[in-house]
Amino acid sequence: MRKNEPEELFSRVDDVSVREVEDRIDALNEEIFQVATSLTHNVVPKTYQLSDDDGQLFHERLRGRLGLKLLHILYNQRSDHKREISPLLVQVAIQIFLIDACVYEICHWDPNDIELTTSLSKIYIGMQISGTS
């Protein structure tokens, strides 16, 4: 056995693993896009009357998730009663929320937690089914 053979083997294994991870990330991104598109077409515009405190809390949460620029664009479009909020902006906002949810779940996922693993599998399968219908 040559000295470099194990290193070559490990570098090939790492390359395969990286490709597999990239493929899974691409698939997850596509699923998120499909779900966000579907939700965007099914969102029913509704106005909620919030107290000042609740409105401020809601604003802070959205600012932390969507960023100030997107939040201001959405607020400006909402305040212009002559037109609807752009469906593309709604889709982007939904994608951001879905990505945040995925990041949260991945960061808190324990492969040894059978209940959580089963739940995540069911959610993923449900997303795949809804994306094909």
C-alpha positions in Angstrom: 0.0 0.0 0.0 1.3 3.4 -0.9 1.5 6.1 1.7 -1.0 8.4 -0.1 -3.7 5.7 -0.7 -5.7 6.3 2.5 -5.7 10.0 1.9 -6.9 9.6 -1.6 -9.7 7.3 -0.4 -10.8 9.7 2.2 -10.7 12.6 -0.2 -13.0 10.7 -2.7 -15.4 9.8 0.2 -15.5 13.4 1.2 -16.2 14.5 -2.4 -19.1 12.0 -2.6 -20.4 13.2 0.7 -20.2 16.8 -0.3 -22.0 16.1 -3.5 -24.8 14.2 -1.7 -25.2 17.1 0.7 -25.3 19.6 -2.1 -28.0 17.4 -3.9 -30.1 17.3 -0.7 -29.8 21.0 -0.2 -30.8 21.6 -3.8 -33.8 19.3 -3.4 -34.8 21.0 -0.1 -34.6 24.4 -1.8 -36.8 23.2 -4.6 -39.3 21.8 -2.1 -39.3 25.2 -0.2 -39.9 27.0 -3.5 -42.8 24.8 -4.5 -44.5 25.0 -1.1 -44.0 28.8 -1.0 -45.5 29.1 -4.5 -48.5 27.0 -3.5 -49.1 28.9 -0.3 -48.8 32.2 -2.1 -51.6 31.3 -4.5 -53.8 30.2 -1.5 -53.1 33.1 0.8 -56.3 35.1 1.5 -55.6 38.8 2.2 -56.9 39.8 5.6 -56.5 42.8 7.8 -56.0 42.3 11.5 -56.7 44.9 14.1 -53.8 44.8 16.6 -53.2 46.8 19.7 -50.2 49.1 19.6 -48.2 46.7 21.8 -49.1 43.7 19.6 -48.4 45.7 16.5 -44.9 46.6 17.8 -44.2 43.0 18.8 -45.3 41.7 15.4 -43.2 44.4 13.7 -40.1 43.4 15.7 -40.5 39.7 14.9 -41.0 40.4 11.2 -38.1 42.8 11.1 -35.8 40.1 12.6 -37.0 37.5 10.1 -37.5 39.5 6.9 -35.2 42.4 7.3 -36.1 46.1 7.4 -36.1 46.7 3.7 -38.5 43.9 2.7 -40.7 44.7 5.7 -41.0 48.4 4.7 -41.8 47.4 1.1 -44.6 45.1 2.3 -46.0 47.8 4.7 -45.9 50.4 1.9 -47.8 48.1 -0.5 -50.3 47.2 2.2 -51.0 50.8 2.9 -51.7 51.5 -0.8 -55.3 50.2 -0.9 -55.5 50.6 -4.7 -53.3 47.5 -5.3 -52.6 44.1 -3.8 -49.3 43.2 -2.3 -47.1 41.7 -4.9 -47.5 37.9 -4.9 -43.7 37.6 -5.6 -43.0 39.5 -2.4 -45.4 37.3 -0.5 -43.7 34.2 -1.9 -40.2 35.5 -0.9 -41.5 36.2 2.6 -43.0 32.7 2.9 -39.7 31.2 1.6 -37.8 33.1 4.3 -40.1 31.7 7.0 -39.9 28.2 5.6 -36.1 28.4 5.5 -36.0 29.7 9.1 -38.2 26.8 10.2 -35.9 24.3 8.4 -32.8 25.8 10.0 -34.4 25.7 13.4 -35.4 22.0 13.0 -32.0 21.0 11.6 -30.2 22.8 14.4 -32.3 21.1 17.0 -32.5 17.7 15.4 -31.1 14.7 17.3 -30.8 11.7 15.0 -31.4 9.5 18.1 -34.8 11.1 18.8 -37.0 8.6 16.9 -40.2 10.6 17.5 -38.7 13.8 16.0 -37.1 11.9 13.1 -40.4 10.2 12.3 -42.2 13.6 12.5 -39.7 15.3 10.2 -40.0 12.4 7.7 -43.8 12.7 7.7 -43.6 16.5 7.1 -41.1 16.0 4.3 -43.2 13.3 2.6 -46.3 15.5 2.9 -44.4 18.4 1.3 -43.4 16.1 -1.6 -47.0 14.9 -2.1 -48.5 18.5 -2.0 -45.8 19.7 -4.4 -46.8 17.0 -7.0 -50.6 17.5 -6.7 
